[in-house]
Amino acid sequence: MKVIDVLRFNRELLEKIARAGIRLDDIRYIDLFSDYMAMKSQGEKITYIVSILAFRYSISERKVYSLIKHLQNDCNSDAV
């Protein structure tokens, strides 16, 4: 199967995802966000969580803060 075939097959879904403000790259950070929520529910401090996640996922702390903010945002209302 070619890339264009996958795009054509999933075109409608991909267009809705893009309109909702979701980047395809966000898929890589689902586990990171799940870990963040679990640690937060256990009462850990945000700075500690960010430090642990940055080390665990080999990204900068600034990137972790940015991802958390992005993934907590509501989807664009015109996407639905």
C-alpha positions as CSV (number, residue, x, y, z in Angstrom):
1,M,0.0,0.0,0.0
2,K,1.3,3.4,-0.9
3,V,1.2,6.6,1.2
4,I,-1.3,8.2,-1.1
5,D,-3.6,5.2,-0.7
6,V,-3.6,5.5,3.1
7,L,-4.3,9.3,2.8
8,R,-7.2,8.8,0.4
9,F,-8.7,6.0,2.6
10,N,-8.5,8.2,5.7
11,R,-9.0,11.6,4.1
12,E,-12.2,12.5,6.0
13,L,-10.9,11.5,9.4
14,L,-7.5,13.3,8.8
15,E,-9.4,16.5,7.7
16,K,-11.5,16.4,10.9
17,I,-8.4,15.8,13.0
18,A,-6.6,18.8,11.4
19,R,-9.6,21.1,11.8
20,A,-9.8,20.1,15.5
21,G,-6.2,21.4,16.0
22,I,-4.7,18.0,16.5
23,R,-1.2,17.4,15.0
24,L,-0.4,13.9,13.8
25,D,2.8,14.2,15.8
26,D,0.7,14.3,19.0
27,I,0.3,10.5,18.8
28,R,3.8,10.1,20.0
29,Y,2.9,11.8,23.3
30,I,-0.2,9.9,24.4
31,D,1.8,7.8,26.9
32,L,3.6,10.9,28.2
33,F,0.3,12.6,28.9
34,S,-1.1,9.5,30.5
35,D,2.0,9.3,32.8
36,Y,1.5,13.0,33.6
37,M,-2.1,12.5,34.6
38,A,-1.3,9.5,36.7
39,M,1.5,11.3,38.6
40,K,-0.7,14.4,39.0
41,S,-3.5,12.3,40.5
42,Q,-1.0,10.9,43.0
43,G,-0.3,14.4,44.2
44,E,3.1,14.9,42.7
45,K,4.3,18.4,42.1
46,I,4.2,19.7,38.5
47,T,7.9,20.6,38.4
48,Y,8.8,17.1,39.6
49,I,6.5,15.4,37.0
50,V,7.9,17.5,34.2
51,S,11.5,16.7,35.2
52,I,10.8,12.9,35.4
53,L,8.9,12.9,32.0
54,A,11.6,15.0,30.3
55,F,14.2,12.4,31.4
56,R,12.0,9.4,30.6
57,Y,11.0,10.5,27.1
58,S,14.4,12.2,26.3
59,I,12.9,15.6,25.6
60,S,13.4,19.0,27.2
61,E,11.4,20.2,30.2
62,R,10.1,23.1,28.1
63,K,8.8,20.6,25.5
64,V,7.0,18.7,28.3
65,Y,5.3,21.9,29.5
66,S,4.4,22.8,25.9
67,L,2.9,19.3,25.3
68,I,0.9,19.3,28.5
69,K,-0.6,22.7,27.7
70,H,-1.4,21.6,24.1
71,L,-2.9,18.3,25.0
72,Q,-5.1,19.8,27.7
73,N,-6.6,22.3,25.2
74,D,-10.2,21.9,24.0
75,C,-10.5,21.0,20.3
76,N,-11.6,23.7,17.9
77,S,-15.4,24.0,18.0
78,D,-15.8,24.2,14.3
79,A,-14.3,20.7,13.9
80,V,-17.4,18.9,15.0
